[in-house]
Amino acid sequence: MNDDLRAPRGKRVPTSLAALALGVREGTIRQWANRGKITRYGTKRQALYDLNELAALAAAGESGA
């Protein structure tokens, strides 16, 4: 597949760093992923979240919810 056709992928971080980045608890990150508010990547044992997606969420003012 041509690299130019793929969507850019940001750095992915574990739940603990995602929570730290948004100033919320890890449980909040997990709930948001379960509700489809953010995308969960990784494996069954290791959840990862895209920093670009988290930044967009924070910019929208959702991190305090």
Secondary structure per residue as TSV (DSSP state, phi and psi in degrees):
chain	resnum	aa	ss	phi	psi
A	1	M	-	360.0	142.7
A	2	N	-	-71.1	127.0
A	3	D	G	-61.1	-28.4
A	4	D	G	-69.2	-20.6
A	5	L	G	-89.5	-13.8
A	6	R	S	-83.3	145.8
A	7	A	-	-68.7	143.9
A	8	P	-	-64.1	141.7
A	9	R	-	-115.0	128.2
A	10	G	-	-85.3	175.9
A	11	K	-	-68.9	137.0
A	12	R	E	-107.2	138.4
A	13	V	E	-126.5	155.8
A	14	P	E	-70.9	169.6
A	15	T	H	-53.4	-44.0
A	16	S	H	-60.7	-41.9
A	17	L	H	-74.7	-32.8
A	18	A	H	-62.8	-43.5
A	19	A	H	-64.4	-42.8
A	20	L	H	-62.4	-41.6
A	21	A	H	-62.4	-34.4
A	22	L	H	-100.0	-6.2
A	23	G	T	71.3	34.5
A	24	V	S	-127.1	172.0
A	25	R	-	-78.1	156.7
A	26	E	H	-58.9	-36.2
A	27	G	H	-61.4	-34.0
A	28	T	H	-65.9	-42.2
A	29	I	H	-60.2	-45.0
A	30	R	H	-63.1	-41.5
A	31	Q	H	-63.7	-44.0
A	32	W	H	-60.7	-39.9
A	33	A	H	-66.1	-42.3
A	34	N	H	-63.6	-33.1
A	35	R	H	-85.5	-5.4
A	36	G	T	84.2	10.7
A	37	K	S	-72.2	-33.3
A	38	I	S	-133.6	160.1
A	39	T	-	-94.2	131.9
A	40	R	-	-97.1	128.7
A	41	Y	E	-115.2	-177.5
A	42	G	E	98.5	-154.9
A	43	T	-	-109.7	179.7
A	44	K	S	-60.9	-33.6
A	45	R	S	-92.2	-23.4
A	46	Q	-	-128.2	104.0
A	47	A	E	-82.0	139.3
A	48	L	E	-131.7	148.2
A	49	Y	E	-131.3	143.6
A	50	D	E	-79.0	125.9
A	51	L	H	-62.8	-34.8
A	52	N	H	-64.3	-39.8
A	53	E	H	-67.2	-40.1
A	54	L	H	-65.3	-39.9
A	55	A	H	-64.1	-39.6
A	56	A	H	-64.2	-39.2
A	57	L	H	-64.4	-44.3
A	58	A	H	-64.2	-39.9
A	59	A	H	-65.6	-29.7
A	60	A	T	-79.1	-4.4
A	61	G	T	80.7	22.2
A	62	E	-	-89.4	-12.4
A	63	S	T	-67.2	-21.2
A	64	G	T	-86.0	-2.6
A	65	A	-	-86.2	360.0
